Amino acid sequence: MIGFIQALQRRTPLGWLQLSHSRSRLLVALSGIAFADVIIFMQLGFQNALYDSGTTLNRAVLADIVLISPQSRNLQNMSTFSRRRLFQAADVPGVKSAEPMYIGMITWKNPQTKRKTTVQAVAFNPEQPALNIPEVNAQLDKIKLPDNFLFDRAAKGEYKQVFSQIDAGKIVTTEIDKRTINIGGLFKLGSSFGADGTIISSPENFIRISPKRQIGSVTLGLVYLQPGYNSQQVAATLKSHLQNNQDVKVFTRQEFIKFEEDYWKKESPIGFIFTLGVSMGFIVGVILVYQVLSTDVNAHIKEYATFKAMGYPNIYLLGVIFEEAIILAALGFIPGFLIPLGLYQLARNATNLPIYMTLTRALVVFFMTIIMCAISGAIATNKLQTADPADMF
């Protein structure tokens, strides 16, 4: 057995010689693998951008514990609950304070183009920083002013003139439901699949642009703990304390992030579509590589039969096919990796979504490519194993 392995190591690289002998066939195979990898990379990129952008606000929340309505599905589809629950939560040992946050999707006029677009409005008590965004926390005094808002400089759309005016110290005005508002400052959060951007202000200003909402109906309850208390333990106490109220769910900060992510992964059709796209790219790659390897086996079936007649075992011949598969995977991955780098930047510039290449994703797709080619090789070897030298000559 050891001698056989040593023989394999010393053997002529038949797989590479056969692939390189037909340059056109090799280029077709590499193009097919690269195409499949590009599909997989783009689907995974958009999928991760969906999850990352969807949870950006969740991850920015500074609260230790978050209260939401059980009817809420995600941040773009939130229900409200009574503010009285926050007063009840404040009575629980370990709770320092419980503050309301108001979130809603609103339609406003783009200050630059005057076109209507959808943005996410967020409001909280300016006396208590609620978001881990330094630019926002440095401008809390501005949102105390009537009809004054902060705007997301990473929003999707044409806002360059607006940003330059605000950076120059000017106040930009626009309209929400025929009410004039002022944009007095900027921060950076980012767009998402549900909203083109975010505006932030005080609860009073939020109610002015959302006349159907009431100050006593809150979207999130932000619970801050006293030093030394464990969020898991206090959350369990809160659940017990509020168990008679069916209008509130209690999340730790990590559970609140997972709540949003689970919606996009499990309930949103967009998440399913991206997962399906990855699967389709994988299947396309398997089919394309199989066609190339199968054609190669058919073209050299007599040579393989001759090897068998000379006493070479099936495992040696299978090694040739798998050698071809691994070579195709490695060479095809190179353009399949490089092309998405440019496409990611193009998509990022066009949408302001967080689409970036990561080392983890590159390794995952590389191993998927190897598996894809290995499966194709395994299928292509079926005919090889049944090749009988007596039938060939």
LOTORSE-557563 format. One line per 8 residues: for each residue x, y, z of C-alpha. Coordinates in steps of 0.02 Angstrom, whole numbers. Layout:
N
X Y Z; ...
// end
This chain:
393
0 0 0; 142 119 46; 227 79 -117; 68 117 -213; 52 288 -128; 234 327 -169; 199 277 -348; 53 398 -352
165 537 -290; 294 501 -425; 170 475 -565; 153 586 -718; 23 725 -690; -98 653 -817; -242 760 -755; -153 924 -793
-83 859 -958; -256 809 -1017; -333 975 -967; -194 1080 -1043; -195 976 -1203; -364 1050 -1251; -348 1235 -1212; -521 1279 -1273
-602 1147 -1164; -499 1208 -1015; -552 1389 -1042; -735 1338 -1054; -721 1241 -892; -634 1383 -801; -762 1507 -865; -902 1397 -803
-826 1379 -630; -789 1565 -620; -968 1603 -672; -1035 1488 -536; -918 1566 -406; -972 1742 -456; -1154 1694 -431; -1116 1619 -261
-1009 1767 -206; -1140 1894 -259; -1283 1801 -176; -1184 1781 -14; -1130 1963 -23; -1308 2026 -41; -1367 1904 92; -1239 1965 219
-1275 2145 170; -1458 2109 206; -1418 2041 379; -1289 2174 420; -1392 2323 362; -1549 2253 441; -1467 2241 612; -1364 2402 607
-1485 2498 717; -1510 2349 833; -1322 2337 859; -1310 2525 890; -1437 2523 1032; -1350 2555 1199; -1483 2479 1311; -1446 2322 1412
-1624 2257 1389; -1754 2299 1257; -1943 2286 1270; -2048 2266 1112; -2226 2223 1065; -2257 2037 1027; -2339 2094 865; -2177 2169 800
-2095 2076 656; -1940 2182 623; -1885 2364 636; -1980 2411 478; -2138 2326 541; -2151 2372 725; -2305 2379 835; -2319 2485 991
-2356 2454 1174; -2406 2564 1320; -2275 2673 1401; -2343 2615 1569; -2241 2457 1548; -2082 2561 1561; -2138 2629 1730; -2170 2451 1787
-2000 2395 1722; -1915 2535 1818; -1976 2456 1982; -1875 2297 1953; -1716 2284 2059; -1561 2322 1955; -1649 2434 1830; -1572 2607 1825
-1696 2683 1701; -1818 2635 1564; -1833 2754 1416; -1948 2751 1264; -1889 2745 1084; -2004 2784 938; -1973 2710 765; -2076 2730 607
-2061 2728 419; -2100 2898 345; -2103 2974 171; -2010 3137 147; -1953 3246 5; -1772 3226 -39; -1703 3401 1; -1598 3398 -156
-1705 3313 -289; -1876 3349 -211; -1927 3170 -246; -2021 3072 -115; -1927 2929 -34; -1944 2818 119; -1832 2842 270; -1836 2775 446
-1875 2899 585; -1800 2864 757; -1833 2965 914; -1775 2954 1094; -1749 3062 1248; -1603 3182 1210; -1556 3181 1394; -1509 2995 1383
-1395 2939 1239; -1479 2788 1161; -1366 2744 1015; -1182 2701 1004; -1155 2831 868; -1032 2967 924; -1092 3091 792; -1269 3078 860
-1217 3092 1042; -1116 3248 1003; -1271 3334 929; -1407 3290 1054; -1439 3474 1090; -1490 3500 908; -1633 3374 915; -1707 3465 1064
-1754 3608 948; -1929 3603 870; -1935 3518 699; -1747 3489 701; -1678 3322 640; -1512 3235 609; -1491 3144 443; -1393 2991 390
-1248 3040 277; -1238 2857 220; -1416 2862 153; -1454 2796 -20; -1491 2933 -148; -1428 3100 -212; -1382 3208 -61; -1209 3277 -100
-1266 3458 -106; -1365 3433 55; -1215 3359 145; -1098 3498 86; -1220 3632 145; -1241 3553 316; -1053 3527 333; -1035 3713 296
-1146 3753 445; -1307 3786 351; -1478 3716 396; -1569 3624 256; -1759 3617 252; -1878 3491 176; -2055 3425 199; -2138 3276 283
-2326 3268 254; -2328 3454 211; -2238 3497 373; -2072 3588 355; -1927 3514 452; -1745 3565 472; -1593 3454 446; -1468 3526 568
-1337 3389 575; -1269 3229 502; -1217 3057 565; -1172 2892 483; -1276 2734 500; -1314 2666 325; -1461 2616 217; -1547 2448 222
-1663 2342 114; -1811 2420 207; -1763 2604 211; -1654 2722 110; -1587 2806 266; -1625 2865 442; -1673 3029 526; -1658 3054 714
-1743 3177 830; -1836 3195 995; -2003 3110 1036; -2093 3277 1022; -2028 3304 845; -2070 3125 800; -2252 3150 851; -2262 3310 748
-2218 3215 588; -2323 3063 638; -2490 3138 694; -2571 2965 704; -2447 2912 838; -2466 2952 1023; -2328 2992 1145; -2394 2855 1260
-2373 2719 1128; -2189 2673 1113; -2098 2562 991; -1952 2506 1100; -1922 2511 1285; -1737 2541 1322; -1693 2472 1492; -1527 2525 1569
-1456 2426 1716; -1363 2481 1870; -1179 2430 1877; -1149 2252 1934; -1314 2177 1876; -1323 2037 1748; -1436 2072 1598; -1491 1891 1584
-1548 1885 1766; -1635 2054 1760; -1720 2006 1596; -1786 1847 1679; -1852 1952 1824; -1933 2073 1702; -2020 1931 1611; -2090 1869 1775
-2138 2045 1830; -2227 2083 1666; -2296 1909 1632; -2476 1964 1659; -2456 2089 1518; -2472 2008 1349; -2415 2164 1255; -2229 2158 1296
-2083 2043 1254; -1917 2057 1346; -1752 2040 1253; -1572 2058 1306; -1469 2161 1186; -1402 2007 1096; -1576 1931 1085; -1639 2094 1010
-1506 2084 874; -1549 1901 843; -1734 1945 834; -1700 2058 684; -1579 1938 602; -1698 1791 619; -1834 1888 530; -1725 1916 377
-1658 1738 381; -1817 1640 415; -1970 1748 378; -1918 1868 242; -1934 1802 63; -1777 1901 19; -1670 1793 132; -1740 1636 51
-1709 1704 -123; -1525 1735 -85; -1506 1561 -11; -1588 1488 -165; -1470 1589 -274; -1319 1513 -185; -1390 1339 -212; -1424 1373 -396
-1246 1437 -421; -1178 1279 -341; -1287 1166 -449; -1240 1262 -607; -1056 1237 -564; -1079 1050 -536; -1167 1030 -704; -1037 1132 -801
-888 1042 -726; -972 873 -750; -998 910 -934; -813 950 -955; -750 799 -857; -876 682 -938; -822 741 -1110; -641 715 -1061
-676 537 -999; -768 494 -1160; -628 567 -1265; -496 463 -1176; -596 307 -1134; -482 195 -1240; -327 263 -1152; -407 230 -983
-453 54 -1039; -272 27 -1090; -214 79 -917; -333 -47 -841; -268 -182 -960; -91 -141 -902; -143 -175 -722; -176 0 -656
-317 -8 -525; -475 94 -535; -416 204 -391; -270 264 -497; -384 313 -641; -507 394 -521; -360 493 -453; -331 565 -626
-510 627 -637; -507 701 -463; -341 782 -504; -426 869 -649; -570 920 -536; -454 998 -405; -353 1089 -538; -512 1159 -614
-574 1213 -441; -412 1303 -399; -390 1390 -567; -575 1431 -588; -584 1508 -414; -456 1643 -457; -564 1741 -582; -718 1690 -482
-643 1781 -333; -572 1934 -423; -727 1980 -523; -841 1997 -369; -717 2119 -290; -761 2244 -426; -945 2200 -423; -951 2223 -234
-879 2398 -250; -1000 2439 -391; -1150 2379 -288; -1086 2468 -133; -1069 2634 -224; -1241 2616 -303; -1338 2563 -147; -1233 2614 5
-1261 2439 71; -1120 2357 170; -1060 2237 35; -880 2186 68; -771 2036 34; -722 1941 191; -589 1809 218; -718 1691 291
-830 1706 139; -683 1681 20; -632 1521 111; -812 1458 114; -833 1484 -73; -663 1407 -108; -710 1248 -14; -881 1250 -98
-790 1257 -265; -682 1107 -220; -835 1010 -163; -928 1062 -320; -789 998 -432; -765 840 -327; -950 797 -346; -936 825 -534
-782 714 -539; -870 577 -440; -1015 577 -561; -901 580 -713; -806 426 -654; -957 311 -663; -926 266 -844; -739 252 -813
-761 115 -683; -860 7 -805; -736 27 -947; -682 -146 -1007; -526 -160 -1115; -607 -305 -1211; -749 -191 -1264; -634 -50 -1319
-529 -150 -1443
// end
